[in-house]
Amino acid sequence: MRRFSFLFIGLLFSTVLFAQKVVERAIVKSVTEITFPQNNNNAPGGDDDAPRPFGGGMESTNTVYYRGDFIKTFNQTDFGNNTVIIDKKNNKTITIMEAMGRKTGYYSTPEDEELMRKRMDSLRQAGGGANRQIQRREGEPEIVETEETRKIAGYNCKKTIIRTKANNGEVNETIVWYTPDLKMPAEYPQAGMSAPGGGRGFAASFGGGSRGGGIGIPALNKINGFVMGYEMSRPNGFSMKMEVKKIEVDPEIKDKVFEVPKGTELKPISEMQNMFGPGGPGFRGRQVIVVDGN
């Protein structure tokens, strides 16, 4: 009887593991809502009286395409559209911003983006003034599983809480909903980079992203499943909520999806430093690649 019990438990455990599908091709659609702080003090040289960006909040509809060595994220808002194309094989990222009919793109490597992050950190610290306190995360994030469940986009999801502690002692919590039925390969970003700037690309280089996936959310890559939604709020008034609306598993995704739109101007991301340099906004010493066409 004991031998039969161990065999049954082993078979059950194997069935649970087998039930989790590793997805290497998918199309994920989601919606992200962001509320910004009451002031713009988080910007380089921020001022308490500076106007709130985008009138205090924004909503974006997001589509992420996963296929082998390529990942494409498309964010659509009332203020413009952003596209991030990651080519893992060539270790290259292209970020495209579209506004008022103009498409401008930047190409980068992880090394480029790391240099830009360090530069922006320095500018934030130098421009914050005596009243500015830079908060950094201390220690490893704590992941707390709960018994709460809900259904999102047709998938049964579990609720977990990620707790982080800042160097000022402040503890922040992020609620994450994930389905254990799906799992992305380890090198894929969790949450599909569904928040504008999450993961790699232009916004990530300016402090908006996190290599764990999503804006400023650590440890998502430690969750054993696919992130279907998250909710976070901070004492300064910032809040963000993302929820997946639809997932297509193993769809046909053509090469054209990952092509740079014709007419897009591509520049090296290093030129972005001119936007925040002593001379103010603008680009100098342009190195421009124009994709032929209209």
ZIPE-V749428 format. One record per residue. N is the residue number from 1. RES is the residue in one letter. PHI is phi in radians with two decimals (none if undefined). PSI is psi in whole degrees, 0 to 359 (none if undefined). D_FIRST is the distance of its C-alpha to the first C-alpha in Angstrom with 1 decimal. Layout:
BEGIN
n=N res=RES phi=PHI psi=PSI d_first=D_FIRST
n=N res=RES phi=PHI psi=PSI d_first=D_FIRST
END
This chain:
BEGIN
n=1 res=M phi=none psi=317 d_first=0.0
n=2 res=R phi=-1.11 psi=318 d_first=3.8
n=3 res=R phi=-1.10 psi=321 d_first=5.4
n=4 res=F phi=-1.14 psi=322 d_first=5.1
n=5 res=S phi=-1.12 psi=315 d_first=6.2
n=6 res=F phi=-1.10 psi=321 d_first=8.8
n=7 res=L phi=-1.14 psi=318 d_first=9.9
n=8 res=F phi=-1.11 psi=316 d_first=10.5
n=9 res=I phi=-1.09 psi=319 d_first=12.4
n=10 res=G phi=-1.11 psi=318 d_first=14.3
n=11 res=L phi=-1.14 psi=320 d_first=15.3
n=12 res=L phi=-1.10 psi=315 d_first=16.4
n=13 res=F phi=-1.09 psi=319 d_first=18.4
n=14 res=S phi=-1.13 psi=322 d_first=20.0
n=15 res=T phi=-1.13 psi=320 d_first=21.0
n=16 res=V phi=-1.10 psi=316 d_first=22.7
n=17 res=L phi=-1.13 psi=319 d_first=24.6
n=18 res=F phi=-1.17 psi=331 d_first=25.6
n=19 res=A phi=-1.21 psi=340 d_first=26.9
n=20 res=Q phi=-1.42 psi=114 d_first=29.6
n=21 res=K phi=-1.52 psi=126 d_first=32.6
n=22 res=V phi=-1.46 psi=118 d_first=35.0
n=23 res=V phi=-1.75 psi=121 d_first=38.4
n=24 res=E phi=-1.93 psi=351 d_first=41.3
n=25 res=R phi=-2.40 psi=124 d_first=43.7
n=26 res=A phi=-2.83 psi=157 d_first=44.3
n=27 res=I phi=-2.16 psi=121 d_first=47.0
n=28 res=V phi=-2.06 psi=125 d_first=46.5
n=29 res=K phi=-1.96 psi=135 d_first=49.0
n=30 res=S phi=-2.60 psi=171 d_first=49.2
n=31 res=V phi=-2.22 psi=136 d_first=51.7
n=32 res=T phi=-2.14 psi=132 d_first=52.7
n=33 res=E phi=-2.04 psi=129 d_first=54.8
n=34 res=I phi=-2.21 psi=133 d_first=56.6
n=35 res=T phi=-2.00 psi=127 d_first=58.8
n=36 res=F phi=-1.58 psi=159 d_first=61.0
n=37 res=P phi=-1.02 psi=165 d_first=62.3
n=38 res=Q phi=-1.17 psi=343 d_first=65.5
n=39 res=N phi=-2.32 psi=175 d_first=67.4
n=40 res=N phi=-1.80 psi=34 d_first=67.3
n=41 res=N phi=-1.21 psi=350 d_first=66.9
n=42 res=N phi=-1.50 psi=353 d_first=64.1
n=43 res=A phi=-1.40 psi=157 d_first=66.5
n=44 res=P phi=-1.00 psi=124 d_first=68.3
n=45 res=G phi=1.22 psi=27 d_first=71.2
n=46 res=G phi=-1.03 psi=153 d_first=69.9
n=47 res=D phi=-2.20 psi=137 d_first=72.1
n=48 res=D phi=-1.03 psi=333 d_first=71.1
n=49 res=D phi=-1.66 psi=4 d_first=73.6
n=50 res=A phi=-1.21 psi=148 d_first=72.6
n=51 res=P phi=-1.15 psi=149 d_first=71.6
n=52 res=R phi=-1.26 psi=138 d_first=68.0
n=53 res=P phi=-1.16 psi=143 d_first=66.9
n=54 res=F phi=0.95 psi=29 d_first=66.5
n=55 res=G phi=1.25 psi=15 d_first=67.7
n=56 res=G phi=1.84 psi=348 d_first=64.7
n=57 res=G phi=-2.95 psi=170 d_first=61.8
n=58 res=M phi=-2.78 psi=158 d_first=60.7
n=59 res=E phi=-2.25 psi=140 d_first=58.2
n=60 res=S phi=-2.29 psi=144 d_first=57.0
n=61 res=T phi=-1.77 psi=137 d_first=55.2
n=62 res=N phi=-2.25 psi=141 d_first=53.2
n=63 res=T phi=-2.29 psi=128 d_first=52.0
n=64 res=V phi=-2.08 psi=131 d_first=50.0
n=65 res=Y phi=-1.93 psi=124 d_first=49.6
n=66 res=Y phi=-1.93 psi=128 d_first=47.0
n=67 res=R phi=-2.75 psi=105 d_first=47.4
n=68 res=G phi=0.96 psi=242 d_first=46.6
n=69 res=D phi=-1.48 psi=3 d_first=49.1
n=70 res=F phi=-2.07 psi=140 d_first=50.9
n=71 res=I phi=-2.37 psi=130 d_first=50.5
n=72 res=K phi=-2.19 psi=131 d_first=53.1
n=73 res=T phi=-2.06 psi=129 d_first=53.4
n=74 res=F phi=-2.10 psi=118 d_first=56.1
n=75 res=N phi=-1.91 psi=128 d_first=57.1
n=76 res=Q phi=-2.10 psi=124 d_first=59.6
n=77 res=T phi=-2.34 psi=175 d_first=61.5
n=78 res=D phi=-1.22 psi=345 d_first=64.9
n=79 res=F phi=-1.77 psi=355 d_first=66.3
n=80 res=G phi=2.52 psi=173 d_first=65.4
n=81 res=N phi=-2.02 psi=143 d_first=62.6
n=82 res=N phi=-2.16 psi=139 d_first=60.8
n=83 res=T phi=-2.25 psi=134 d_first=58.9
n=84 res=V phi=-2.15 psi=124 d_first=56.9
n=85 res=I phi=-2.02 psi=119 d_first=56.1
n=86 res=I phi=-1.87 psi=125 d_first=53.9
n=87 res=D phi=-1.88 psi=97 d_first=54.1
n=88 res=K phi=-1.20 psi=328 d_first=51.3
n=89 res=K phi=-1.12 psi=318 d_first=52.3
n=90 res=N phi=-1.72 psi=5 d_first=55.9
n=91 res=N phi=0.93 psi=52 d_first=54.9
n=92 res=K phi=-2.37 psi=143 d_first=57.4
n=93 res=T phi=-2.20 psi=136 d_first=57.6
n=94 res=I phi=-2.08 psi=127 d_first=60.2
n=95 res=T phi=-2.00 psi=128 d_first=60.9
n=96 res=I phi=-2.14 psi=128 d_first=63.2
n=97 res=M phi=-1.96 psi=130 d_first=64.9
n=98 res=E phi=-2.14 psi=121 d_first=66.7
n=99 res=A phi=-2.65 psi=139 d_first=69.3
n=100 res=M phi=0.91 psi=38 d_first=72.5
n=101 res=G phi=1.41 psi=1 d_first=72.1
n=102 res=R phi=-1.91 psi=135 d_first=71.9
n=103 res=K phi=-1.94 psi=121 d_first=68.9
n=104 res=T phi=-2.14 psi=132 d_first=68.8
n=105 res=G phi=-2.22 psi=156 d_first=66.1
n=106 res=Y phi=-2.33 psi=136 d_first=65.0
n=107 res=Y phi=-1.94 psi=148 d_first=63.1
n=108 res=S phi=-2.76 psi=164 d_first=61.3
n=109 res=T phi=-2.00 psi=165 d_first=58.8
n=110 res=P phi=-0.96 psi=325 d_first=56.3
n=111 res=E phi=-1.16 psi=319 d_first=58.9
n=112 res=D phi=-1.04 psi=314 d_first=61.6
n=113 res=E phi=-1.16 psi=324 d_first=59.6
n=114 res=E phi=-1.14 psi=319 d_first=58.7
n=115 res=L phi=-1.09 psi=319 d_first=62.4
n=116 res=M phi=-1.19 psi=323 d_first=63.2
n=117 res=R phi=-1.07 psi=316 d_first=60.6
n=118 res=K phi=-1.11 psi=321 d_first=62.2
n=119 res=R phi=-1.13 psi=316 d_first=65.6
n=120 res=M phi=-1.17 psi=325 d_first=64.7
n=121 res=D phi=-1.06 psi=317 d_first=63.1
n=122 res=S phi=-1.12 psi=318 d_first=66.3
n=123 res=L phi=-1.14 psi=320 d_first=68.4
n=124 res=R phi=-1.12 psi=317 d_first=66.3
n=125 res=Q phi=-1.20 psi=322 d_first=66.7
n=126 res=A phi=-1.28 psi=329 d_first=70.4
n=127 res=G phi=-1.69 psi=358 d_first=71.2
n=128 res=G phi=-1.34 psi=337 d_first=69.3
n=129 res=G phi=1.38 psi=180 d_first=71.9
n=130 res=A phi=-1.19 psi=333 d_first=71.6
n=131 res=N phi=-1.53 psi=357 d_first=69.7
n=132 res=R phi=-1.57 psi=132 d_first=67.0
n=133 res=Q phi=-2.15 psi=114 d_first=63.7
n=134 res=I phi=-1.35 psi=123 d_first=61.4
n=135 res=Q phi=-1.72 psi=130 d_first=57.7
n=136 res=R phi=-2.09 psi=152 d_first=55.2
n=137 res=R phi=-1.37 psi=138 d_first=51.4
n=138 res=E phi=-1.98 psi=136 d_first=50.2
n=139 res=G phi=1.23 psi=182 d_first=46.9
n=140 res=E phi=-1.46 psi=142 d_first=43.7
n=141 res=P phi=-1.08 psi=148 d_first=43.0
n=142 res=E phi=-1.77 psi=129 d_first=40.1
n=143 res=I phi=-1.85 psi=119 d_first=37.6
n=144 res=V phi=-2.01 psi=113 d_first=36.1
n=145 res=E phi=-1.37 psi=147 d_first=33.4
n=146 res=T phi=-2.19 psi=173 d_first=33.6
n=147 res=E phi=-1.62 psi=355 d_first=31.6
n=148 res=E phi=-1.31 psi=139 d_first=34.6
n=149 res=T phi=-2.35 psi=161 d_first=34.6
n=150 res=R phi=-2.80 psi=165 d_first=37.2
n=151 res=K phi=-1.81 psi=129 d_first=38.0
n=152 res=I phi=-2.25 psi=125 d_first=40.6
n=153 res=A phi=0.91 psi=34 d_first=42.1
n=154 res=G phi=1.52 psi=359 d_first=39.2
n=155 res=Y phi=-1.90 psi=139 d_first=36.4
n=156 res=N phi=-1.26 psi=125 d_first=34.0
n=157 res=C phi=-2.12 psi=150 d_first=35.1
n=158 res=K phi=-1.88 psi=150 d_first=34.0
n=159 res=K phi=-1.75 psi=130 d_first=36.5
n=160 res=T phi=-2.31 psi=158 d_first=36.9
n=161 res=I phi=-2.12 psi=130 d_first=39.8
n=162 res=I phi=-1.83 psi=120 d_first=41.6
n=163 res=R phi=-1.89 psi=133 d_first=43.7
n=164 res=T phi=-2.25 psi=152 d_first=46.5
n=165 res=K phi=-2.11 psi=129 d_first=49.1
n=166 res=A phi=-1.51 psi=167 d_first=52.7
n=167 res=N phi=-1.20 psi=349 d_first=54.9
n=168 res=N phi=-1.64 psi=7 d_first=56.7
n=169 res=G phi=1.58 psi=353 d_first=53.6
n=170 res=E phi=-1.24 psi=132 d_first=53.1
n=171 res=V phi=-1.82 psi=125 d_first=49.4
n=172 res=N phi=-1.96 psi=145 d_first=49.0
n=173 res=E phi=-2.13 psi=140 d_first=46.0
n=174 res=T phi=-2.17 psi=125 d_first=45.2
n=175 res=I phi=-1.51 psi=128 d_first=42.8
n=176 res=V phi=-2.16 psi=132 d_first=41.0
n=177 res=W phi=-1.90 psi=130 d_first=39.1
n=178 res=Y phi=-2.46 psi=152 d_first=36.9
n=179 res=T phi=-1.80 psi=130 d_first=34.6
n=180 res=P phi=-1.35 psi=355 d_first=31.4
n=181 res=D phi=-1.31 psi=336 d_first=31.6
n=182 res=L phi=-2.14 psi=151 d_first=34.5
n=183 res=K phi=-2.59 psi=132 d_first=35.4
n=184 res=M phi=-1.55 psi=154 d_first=38.7
n=185 res=P phi=-0.96 psi=154 d_first=39.1
n=186 res=A phi=-1.01 psi=328 d_first=39.6
n=187 res=E phi=-1.47 psi=356 d_first=43.4
n=188 res=Y phi=-1.46 psi=145 d_first=44.0
n=189 res=P phi=-1.25 psi=138 d_first=45.3
n=190 res=Q phi=-1.29 psi=160 d_first=43.1
n=191 res=A phi=1.07 psi=12 d_first=44.5
n=192 res=G phi=1.09 psi=19 d_first=46.6
n=193 res=M phi=0.91 psi=35 d_first=49.5
n=194 res=S phi=-1.25 psi=340 d_first=50.2
n=195 res=A phi=-1.40 psi=144 d_first=52.5
n=196 res=P phi=-0.97 psi=122 d_first=56.0
n=197 res=G phi=1.54 psi=357 d_first=56.2
n=198 res=G phi=-1.15 psi=147 d_first=52.5
n=199 res=G phi=1.38 psi=232 d_first=51.3
n=200 res=R phi=-1.80 psi=165 d_first=54.1
n=201 res=G phi=2.09 psi=189 d_first=57.6
n=202 res=F phi=-0.94 psi=303 d_first=60.9
n=203 res=A phi=-1.15 psi=326 d_first=59.7
n=204 res=A phi=-1.09 psi=325 d_first=57.0
n=205 res=S phi=-1.22 psi=343 d_first=59.8
n=206 res=F phi=-1.90 psi=31 d_first=61.6
n=207 res=G phi=1.53 psi=1 d_first=58.9
n=208 res=G phi=-1.50 psi=342 d_first=57.2
n=209 res=G phi=-1.92 psi=174 d_first=54.1
n=210 res=S phi=-2.50 psi=134 d_first=51.0
n=211 res=R phi=-1.14 psi=343 d_first=49.3
n=212 res=G phi=-1.29 psi=350 d_first=46.0
n=213 res=G phi=1.81 psi=134 d_first=47.1
n=214 res=G phi=1.40 psi=168 d_first=49.1
n=215 res=I phi=-1.42 psi=113 d_first=52.0
n=216 res=G phi=1.09 psi=25 d_first=51.3
n=217 res=I phi=-1.91 psi=107 d_first=47.5
n=218 res=P phi=-1.43 psi=164 d_first=45.6
n=219 res=A phi=1.21 psi=11 d_first=42.0
n=220 res=L phi=-1.09 psi=329 d_first=41.4
n=221 res=N phi=-1.23 psi=352 d_first=40.2
n=222 res=K phi=-1.62 psi=355 d_first=37.3
n=223 res=I phi=-1.46 psi=130 d_first=35.8
n=224 res=N phi=-1.50 psi=70 d_first=32.9
n=225 res=G phi=2.94 psi=189 d_first=34.3
n=226 res=F phi=-1.82 psi=128 d_first=37.7
n=227 res=V phi=-1.24 psi=122 d_first=40.1
n=228 res=M phi=-1.83 psi=349 d_first=41.3
n=229 res=G phi=-3.13 psi=158 d_first=43.6
n=230 res=Y phi=-2.68 psi=158 d_first=44.8
n=231 res=E phi=-2.41 psi=131 d_first=47.2
n=232 res=M phi=-2.49 psi=150 d_first=49.2
n=233 res=S phi=-2.56 psi=149 d_first=52.3
n=234 res=R phi=-2.21 psi=155 d_first=54.4
n=235 res=P phi=-1.01 psi=335 d_first=56.9
n=236 res=N phi=-1.39 psi=1 d_first=59.8
n=237 res=G phi=1.80 psi=352 d_first=59.3
n=238 res=F phi=-1.30 psi=136 d_first=57.5
n=239 res=S phi=-2.56 psi=154 d_first=54.6
n=240 res=M phi=-2.63 psi=140 d_first=52.7
n=241 res=K phi=-2.41 psi=131 d_first=50.2
n=242 res=M phi=-2.24 psi=142 d_first=48.6
n=243 res=E phi=-2.55 psi=132 d_first=46.5
n=244 res=V phi=-1.30 psi=135 d_first=45.4
n=245 res=K phi=-1.81 psi=332 d_first=46.8
n=246 res=K phi=-2.79 psi=141 d_first=45.5
n=247 res=I phi=-2.25 psi=130 d_first=43.5
n=248 res=E phi=-1.90 psi=120 d_first=44.0
n=249 res=V phi=-1.73 psi=132 d_first=41.3
n=250 res=D phi=1.00 psi=45 d_first=42.4
n=251 res=P phi=-1.45 psi=169 d_first=45.9
n=252 res=E phi=-1.43 psi=125 d_first=48.9
n=253 res=I phi=-2.19 psi=114 d_first=51.0
n=254 res=K phi=-1.39 psi=159 d_first=54.3
n=255 res=D phi=-1.00 psi=327 d_first=56.1
n=256 res=K phi=-1.03 psi=332 d_first=58.8
n=257 res=V phi=-1.01 psi=326 d_first=56.6
n=258 res=F phi=-1.72 psi=9 d_first=56.8
n=259 res=E phi=-1.44 psi=148 d_first=60.5
n=260 res=V phi=-1.30 psi=130 d_first=63.0
n=261 res=P phi=-1.01 psi=142 d_first=65.3
n=262 res=K phi=-1.10 psi=144 d_first=68.7
n=263 res=G phi=1.54 psi=0 d_first=71.4
n=264 res=T phi=-1.39 psi=131 d_first=69.2
n=265 res=E phi=-1.50 psi=122 d_first=70.8
n=266 res=L phi=-1.88 psi=132 d_first=68.5
n=267 res=K phi=-2.26 psi=158 d_first=69.3
n=268 res=P phi=-1.21 psi=144 d_first=67.6
n=269 res=I phi=-1.13 psi=340 d_first=65.8
n=270 res=S phi=-1.05 psi=335 d_first=67.9
n=271 res=E phi=-1.24 psi=346 d_first=70.8
n=272 res=M phi=-1.13 psi=337 d_first=69.0
n=273 res=Q phi=-1.08 psi=335 d_first=70.2
n=274 res=N phi=-1.19 psi=338 d_first=73.7
n=275 res=M phi=-1.16 psi=332 d_first=72.6
n=276 res=F phi=-2.06 psi=12 d_first=72.1
n=277 res=G phi=-1.36 psi=180 d_first=74.7
n=278 res=P phi=-1.01 psi=334 d_first=78.0
n=279 res=G phi=-1.48 psi=0 d_first=79.7
n=280 res=G phi=1.46 psi=193 d_first=77.4
n=281 res=P phi=-1.06 psi=152 d_first=75.8
n=282 res=G phi=2.30 psi=169 d_first=76.6
n=283 res=F phi=-2.21 psi=136 d_first=75.9
n=284 res=R phi=-2.19 psi=153 d_first=78.2
n=285 res=G phi=1.05 psi=47 d_first=78.4
n=286 res=R phi=-1.04 psi=139 d_first=76.4
n=287 res=Q phi=-2.13 psi=100 d_first=74.4
n=288 res=V phi=-2.00 psi=135 d_first=73.6
n=289 res=I phi=-1.97 psi=123 d_first=71.9
n=290 res=V phi=-1.86 psi=124 d_first=72.6
n=291 res=V phi=-1.32 psi=122 d_first=70.4
n=292 res=D phi=-1.06 psi=146 d_first=72.9
n=293 res=G phi=2.12 psi=181 d_first=73.3
n=294 res=N phi=-1.62 psi=none d_first=73.7
END
